[in-house]
Amino acid sequence: MTPLATGARLYGILDAGYAAEEDFPRLAASLLDGGVGILQIRAKTWAPARIVRVARAVAPLCHRAGVPLILNDYPELVEEACADGVHIGQDDMPVEQARRLMPPGKLLGLSTHSLEQARVAIARSPDYTGFGPLFATRTKPDYRPIGVTDIQSAVRESPHPVFCIGGIHRENLAAVMAAGARRVVIVSAILQAPDPAAYCRDCVSLLQSVAPESFP
């Protein structure tokens, strides 16, 4: 299996809603320089061929940095795109089907939007889960925020890494960590920062301040 780095605490997403296609390689380099431990390409409206083209340009940057490249939604494109795995949602295909569409050993992430979904996900055996959205976010405007109350239970009960997501940014990161988060996804705040690499470094520094013994 492609390893999910033990130190992967900050998950970055190259989201087509915030960045133009031609900027993806430059932004990828910035996020990798800033210390993201996983990088995803999310482009909900793009044709598959366009996703593959961009992923193949970003993949060498990720692989040189030792960071997995994840595609959103398209397990069948993972091999062609030179990616390391896929992330799927609750309304997408089952985890088992997504795994069959990828070469063996690729990573699979699953979104969860409640503690109940997080518990159900344990039996589905993804390699990691997303948990949120914690707060209202323009990235996912149709999703109801779930708040921070259940973070500690979701993280404690899960045998796999849990990345909290949704409306997280540098200014509220300490509060999210205090609620139990150990790994987070940050999207718009990074992509819209004047210096994305520096922004990532600030967030990674905060995340690394958590004692190793409390970081499963």
C-alpha positions, 0 to 999 in steps of 0.5 A: 500500500502507498504509505500514508505518512505518519506525520501527515497532519495537513491535507491540502486540496487544489480546488478548481473553484479557487484556482485556474488550471494553469496555476495548479502546478505552481500552487502544488509546489507551494503547498508541498514546500509548506509541508502538506502531507497529502495533496488532492485534486478536486475539480467537480466540473472538469472532464476526466481527460482534463483531470488526468492531464493536470494530475500528471503534471502535479504527480512528479512534484508530489512524488519527489516530495514523498507526498501522496496525490489523491484524485477526488471522485475518480478511482478509474483514473488513478492509474492513468493519472499517476495518482496514489489514490482516490477520495470518495463521498457518502453518495458515491460508489461503495468503498469496495467498488472504488478499490476494485477500480484502482490498482492494488495498494492505492489509498482510499479516503471517505468523507463522513458528515456525522459521528454516526457516519464516522462509526459506520466507516470503520467497517468499510475500512478506508485508509482515512476519513474526512470529518466535517464540515465543522463550520460553514464553508463556501467550498461545501455550501450545501452541507450543514456544519456539524461543529466540533463536539464530536471530534474527540469521539471520531478521532478516538474511536477510529483505527484510521487517520481522521482529517477534520475539514470545513471552514478551518483556517489558521485563526481557528486551528488552535480551537479545533485542535483543542476540541480533539483534532489532530489532522485537518484539511484546509482549502480556501484559506491556503489557496487564497493566502498571499503566500500559500507556503508560509500559510501552510508552514504556520498551520503545520507548526501548530499541528506539530505542537500536539504531543506525539503521544496524543497523535495516533 
